[in-house]
Amino acid sequence: MQLKFLVFFILLVINYSAMAQNKRVREYGLSPGVLAPGPLNAVTDVAGVRVGHLTLIAGDSVRTGVTAILPHGGNIFQEKVPAAIYIGNGFGKLAGYSQVEELGNIETPIVLTNTLSVPVACDALIDYTLSRPGNEAVRSVNPVVGETNDGALNDIRGRHIRKEHVLAAIAEASGGPVAEGNVGAGAGTVCFGFKGGIGTASRRLPEKLGGYTVGVLVQTNFGGVLQVGGFPIGEALGQYYLSKSLKDTADGSCMIVLATDAPADARNLKRLAKRAMLGLARTGGIASNGSGDYVIAFSTAEGLRAPFLAESPLLKQEVLDNNAMSPLFLAAIEATEEAILNSLFAARTMTGNGRTIEALPVDKVLELMNLKQEDQKD
């Protein structure tokens, strides 16, 4: 009852005009890549994956939030999922990395938030895990928490995220369409000098290649030279790294969470995670010196889940051969690219913490890309 009241109270302080989502990339007729998306074109196209947001907008300086990704609907600690983390550039505060690297699995929901709220999010994940039925004897928890620094629009030093906010995001997690733009952990982020946020996309392989799905969710807060479908939009708009307007704004971070139902083990999930960085590069991101760019990849394949207390010291698993990974690599690249673009297209202009960050001027982008298409016809 207290949790429901908390969620209701938080919804009261949210500025809905700042959260309202614009159209996604495909709604403007743009189709990045060659593979087909899943039905929702979201990370939740991977069966069992759930996403929850808690958006905290209050006064003139609080613009932050939490996004929670649950690999499946069961007890994640008791049924750990194979996972890997790839570091594109390590200027970040990703909690839980070393155990995932060592053991090759994840045992909690994945939480994204702002930089200075990583500790409280870890504390909340520990509470969540210890409280699950069946975990009464658990004495060690490896919470996985990623972050980007939303201090441009948010009073980050105020550390406004509380444990109850994180728990509310987890409780609200569900399948189905995923809200994008100025929501959850993307409430206060900036990308390529424009308003960034949460974005998601998916790709489904043809049946002859396994019919597997790859879904990606991103928290975008980084810089570079924006490209949309290969067109140098940032350069055309005069807003890009090393330009007069944005010469010092390449630093930031991008959290990328990649889910698949393909039976890939931790080693091949690491290889898959690496390809997501190629998707970031296709949008013009450069993984600058001060950027924390991480890819967290996991598989939901039930046959690969690791029980907390195995009945036998021998695990019998069927995993994909290396030669079967290439189509998944392409899916990861395309889904990451489109998820990043969706985060930009869906976001709206935001004012907070004494400054205003404009949304991507979509009409201008489309106008420029139409000019490009006409030039190609000539």
Secondary structure, DSSP 8 states (H G I E B T S, - for coil): -HHHHHHHHHHHH--HHHH-----GGGGT---SSSB--SSSSGGGSTT-EEEEEEEEETTTEEEEEEEEES-SS-TTTEEEEEEEEEEEE-S--BTHHHHHHH-EE-S-EEEEEGGGHHHHHHHHHHHHHHSTT-TT------EEEEE--TTTS-GGG----HHHHHHHHHT-BSS----BSSGGGTT-EETTEE--EEEEEEE--GGGT--EEEEEEEEE--B---BTTB-HHHHHT-SBTSTTBTT----EEEEEEEE-S---HHHHHHHHHHHHHHHHHTTB---TT-EEEEEEEE--GGG-EESS-SSS--------GGG-HHHHHHHHHHHHHHHHHHHHH---EEETTEEE----HHHHHHHHHHHHHHHH-
